[in-house]
Amino acid sequence: MPPVGTQAFHEIHEVPQLMRASAFSRLLANPTGEILYVDSARGSDDYTGHNVKAPTRTLARALVIANAGAGGSNILIAPGHTEIAAVANALLISKPDISVIGLGNAVRRPRITFSGNVAADVQVNAAGLIMRNLRFVNGIDSLAAMFTVAAADCLFEDIAVESSLAFRAIVAFEFAAAADRFAIRRLSARQLSVVSEAVQLACIRLADCDDFLIEDCNIIGHYATSCILNTVASLNTHTIKSFLNNLRTVAPTTGACISYAAGTTGWIADMRLGRAIDGVTVASVITSDGTRKANINIHDIVVANEVASVSGQVAVAAVSAS
């Protein structure tokens, strides 16, 4: 059988069995839950999406159909799928234990484009979401947020977010206080707009989210505040094994890589931090207000162009220059 990423899944009769196999079942929020199929090229929103040969046309429709019961739903999106998000809550996750899995590699990954409305977003109001292998492209200037997450225990893996030179998103991910224990792994973010750099604040913004994990991410863009911005103290945080590069070129006292609120606890470890402006120290990278934050353990940080040093209540080990 050809690889799943090379064919539309309506041509692969073994898909239901394939998704139940142990290797694939680990991708799902609930391996025993129903499977829904989405394909913009061959589907119709008049279909129920339960048959691999009769997918829904949009992810938005599949989310409406998805099971709200204990079994949860697993939504499988075909390679090459495209969809426009043009209203607030365009993609609304209102039911728990939903998996949204994109098939395909590179540009064949399913693509969601935000357009026509600055409030257009993916709104997550139910816990236990798993979302994997999707591209999100900003097609409107001053978009408020690509993702608004207000529920706990959500996992985002292998997600790409993109903004062109002309289109800015104020934030890509907005995590509310209710979004404890979220995890983002292998995020690829390219937000390269240089038009009025003050508008695009951060890639990931969060407030009072405890026990979160940001791991193995690659974030590059022009951010007025920082690549990752924590505005209200969060406990037991982990930001590790990632490359962050804030390309903001205005005012060296702003545009950090990471900004944490006072009282935040946890770890920042094995990070590579780049800046367009020379003379960056770990203190300025970690903070946005010029003060050092207590209870953050910092290990193995490489900052472009400078050997960084921090004293006081911040613990530092093995800091080196690139």
C-alpha positions in Angstrom: 0.0 0.0 0.0 1.4 3.5 -0.8 2.2 5.8 2.1 -0.8 7.5 3.5 0.7 10.9 2.7 0.7 10.2 -1.1 -2.9 9.4 -1.7 -6.3 10.9 -0.9 -7.6 8.6 1.9 -10.8 7.9 0.0 -8.6 5.7 -2.2 -7.1 3.8 0.7 -9.7 1.2 1.8 -7.6 0.1 4.7 -7.7 3.5 6.5 -10.2 2.5 9.2 -8.1 -0.6 10.0 -4.9 1.4 9.7 -6.1 4.0 12.2 -7.0 1.3 14.7 -3.5 -0.2 14.4 -1.3 0.3 17.5 1.2 2.6 15.8 -1.6 5.0 14.7 -3.8 4.7 17.7 -1.3 6.5 19.8 -2.0 9.6 17.7 -5.6 9.7 18.7 -7.2 11.3 21.8 -9.4 8.2 22.1 -8.4 5.2 20.0 -11.9 3.6 20.6 -13.8 6.7 19.5 -15.4 7.3 16.1 -13.4 8.4 13.1 -14.5 11.2 10.8 -13.0 12.1 7.5 -12.5 15.5 5.9 -11.4 16.3 2.3 -12.0 19.6 0.6 -11.4 18.2 -2.8 -13.8 15.2 -2.7 -16.1 15.8 0.3 -19.4 17.4 1.0 -20.8 19.0 4.1 -24.0 17.1 3.4 -22.2 13.9 4.2 -21.8 12.7 7.8 -18.1 12.1 7.4 -18.2 8.6 9.0 -17.4 6.8 5.7 -13.9 7.1 4.2 -15.5 7.5 0.8 -17.9 10.2 1.9 -15.9 12.8 3.9 -17.1 16.2 4.9 -15.8 19.1 2.9 -14.7 21.1 5.9 -13.1 20.6 9.3 -15.7 23.1 10.7 -18.5 20.7 9.7 -16.7 17.7 11.2 -16.3 19.5 14.5 -20.1 20.0 14.6 -20.8 16.3 13.8 -18.1 15.1 16.3 -19.3 12.9 19.2 -19.8 14.8 22.4 -20.0 11.6 24.5 -17.4 9.7 26.4 -16.0 8.0 23.3 -14.7 11.2 21.7 -14.0 11.7 18.0 -11.0 11.4 15.8 -11.0 13.6 12.8 -8.7 12.6 9.9 -8.0 15.3 7.3 -6.8 14.3 3.8 -3.5 15.5 2.2 -3.9 18.7 0.3 -7.0 19.8 2.1 -7.6 23.5 2.2 -10.1 25.6 4.2 -10.8 29.2 4.9 -11.5 30.5 8.5 -13.3 33.8 8.1 -15.3 34.3 11.3 -14.8 34.2 15.0 -14.8 30.7 16.3 -14.4 29.5 12.7 -13.1 26.2 14.0 -14.8 25.6 17.4 -13.7 22.7 19.6 -16.5 22.5 22.1 -16.5 18.8 22.8 -13.9 17.0 24.9 -11.3 14.4 23.7 -11.2 15.4 20.0 -8.3 14.4 17.8 -7.6 16.4 14.7 -5.0 14.7 12.6 -3.7 16.0 9.3 -2.2 13.6 6.7 0.5 14.6 4.1 4.0 16.0 4.2 5.4 19.5 3.8 3.1 21.5 1.5 0.7 18.6 1.2 -0.3 19.0 4.9 -3.8 20.3 5.4 -3.9 24.1 5.3 -6.2 26.5 7.1 -6.1 30.1 6.0 -7.4 33.0 8.2 -9.1 35.6 6.0 -11.7 38.3 5.9 -12.1 38.9 9.7 -9.5 39.9 12.3 -11.5 37.8 14.9 -11.2 34.6 12.9 -9.6 31.8 15.0 -9.5 28.3 16.2 -11.4 28.4 19.5 -10.7 25.6 22.0 -13.3 25.4 24.8 -13.1 21.7 25.6 -10.4 19.7 27.3 -8.3 16.9 25.9 -7.8 18.2 22.3 -5.0 16.6 20.3 -4.1 18.4 17.1 -1.3 17.2 14.8 0.3 18.0 11.4 -1.6 21.0 10.1 -0.6 24.3 8.5 -2.2 27.6 9.6 -1.6 30.6 7.3 -2.5 34.2 8.2 -4.2 36.0 5.3 -5.4 39.2 7.0 -3.6 42.0 8.8 -3.9 42.5 12.5 -5.5 39.1 13.2 -6.2 38.9 16.9 -5.1 35.3 17.4 -4.9 32.2 15.3 -5.6 29.9 18.3 -7.6 30.9 21.5 -7.3 28.1 24.0 -9.5 28.1 27.1 -9.4 24.5 28.2 -6.9 22.2 29.9 -4.8 19.2 28.7 -4.5 20.2 25.1 -1.7 19.0 22.9 -0.4 20.6 19.7 2.2 18.7 17.7 3.9 19.4 14.3 1.8 22.5 13.7 3.1 25.2 11.3 2.0 28.8 11.6 2.9 31.3 8.9 2.4 35.1 8.3 3.6 36.8 5.2 5.4 40.2 5.1 2.1 42.0 4.7 0.0 40.2 7.3 0.5 40.3 11.1 -1.1 38.3 13.8 -1.1 39.9 17.2 -0.4 36.5 18.7 -0.4 33.0 17.1 -1.4 31.1 20.3 -3.4 32.7 23.1 -3.6 30.5 26.3 -6.1 31.6 29.0 -5.7 30.7 32.7 -8.0 27.6 32.2 -5.4 26.1 29.7 -3.3 24.3 32.4 -1.1 21.4 31.3 -1.0 22.4 27.6 1.8 21.1 25.5 3.3 22.4 22.2 5.8 20.2 20.5 7.6 20.8 17.2 5.9 24.0 16.4 7.3 25.8 13.3 6.4 29.5 13.4 7.4 32.0 10.7 5.9 35.4 11.3 8.1 37.7 9.3 6.1 40.9 8.8 8.1 44.0 9.3 5.2 46.4 8.9 4.7 48.3 12.2 6.5 45.8 14.4 4.7 47.0 17.5 1.5 45.2 16.4 2.8 41.6 16.4 3.3 41.0 20.1 4.2 37.4 20.5 4.0 33.9 19.0 2.8 32.3 22.2 1.1 34.3 24.9 -0.2 32.8 28.1 -1.4 33.8 31.5 -1.5 31.8 34.7 -1.2 28.5 32.9 0.4 25.9 35.2 2.4 22.8 34.2 2.8 23.7 30.6 5.4 22.3 28.2 6.9 24.0 25.1 9.4 21.7 23.5 11.4 21.3 20.3 9.9 24.4 18.7 11.3 26.7 16.0 9.9 30.2 16.3 11.2 33.1 14.1 9.5 36.5 13.7 9.3 40.2 14.4 7.7 40.4 17.9 7.2 43.6 19.8 7.4 41.8 23.2 8.9 38.3 22.8 8.6 35.0 21.0 7.0 33.5 24.2 5.2 35.9 26.5 3.9 34.9 30.0 1.9 37.8 31.4 0.6 36.3 34.7 2.7 34.0 37.0 2.6 30.3 36.0 3.8 27.4 38.1 5.9 24.4 37.1 6.6 25.6 33.6 8.9 23.9 31.1 10.3 25.6 28.0 13.0 23.3 26.5 15.0 22.2 23.5 13.8 25.1 21.2 15.2 27.7 18.9 13.7 31.2 19.2 14.8 34.2 17.1 13.1 37.6 17.6 14.0 39.7 14.5 12.6 42.9 15.9 14.9 45.7 14.8 13.5 48.6 16.8 14.7 49.5 20.3 17.1 46.9 21.9 15.2 47.1 25.2 12.2 45.3 23.7 11.7 42.3 21.5 13.1 39.6 23.8 12.9 35.8 23.1 11.2 34.9 26.3 9.4 37.1 28.8 8.1 35.6 32.1 5.9 37.3 34.7 7.2 37.6 38.3 6.5 34.6 40.4 6.7 32.1 37.5 8.4 28.8 38.4 9.9 26.0 36.3 12.7 25.5 33.8 14.1 27.0 30.7 16.7 24.5 29.4 18.7 23.6 26.3 17.6 26.6 24.3 19.1 28.5 21.4 18.1 32.2 21.4 18.9 34.6 18.6 18.4 38.3 18.2 18.9 40.8 15.4 20.4 43.2 17.9 23.7 42.5 19.5 24.3 42.9 23.2 21.6 40.6 24.5 22.0 39.1 28.0 20.0 36.3 29.5 18.5 38.8 31.9 17.0 40.8 29.0 15.9 37.6 27.2 14.1 36.3 30.3 12.5 39.5 31.3 10.6 42.3 29.7 10.8 44.9 32.5 14.4 44.9 33.4 14.1 42.9 36.6 15.2 39.3 37.3 12.5 36.7 38.0 12.7 34.3 40.9 12.5 30.6 40.9 13.3 30.0 37.2 16.1 27.4 36.6 18.0 28.2 33.5 20.4 25.7 32.0 22.3 25.3 28.7 21.2 28.6 27.0 23.1 29.8 24.0 22.5 33.4 23.1 23.7 34.7 19.8 26.9 36.9 19.9 27.3 37.0 23.6 28.3 35.0 26.7 25.4 35.7 28.9 25.4 36.0 32.7 22.7 36.2 35.3 23.0 36.7 39.1 20.6 36.8 42.0 17.7 34.4 42.3 18.1 32.9 38.8 20.2 29.8 38.6 22.4 29.5 35.5 24.6 26.7 34.3 26.6 26.1 31.1 25.7 29.3 29.4 27.9 30.0 26.3 28.1 32.1 23.2 27.2 30.8 19.7 
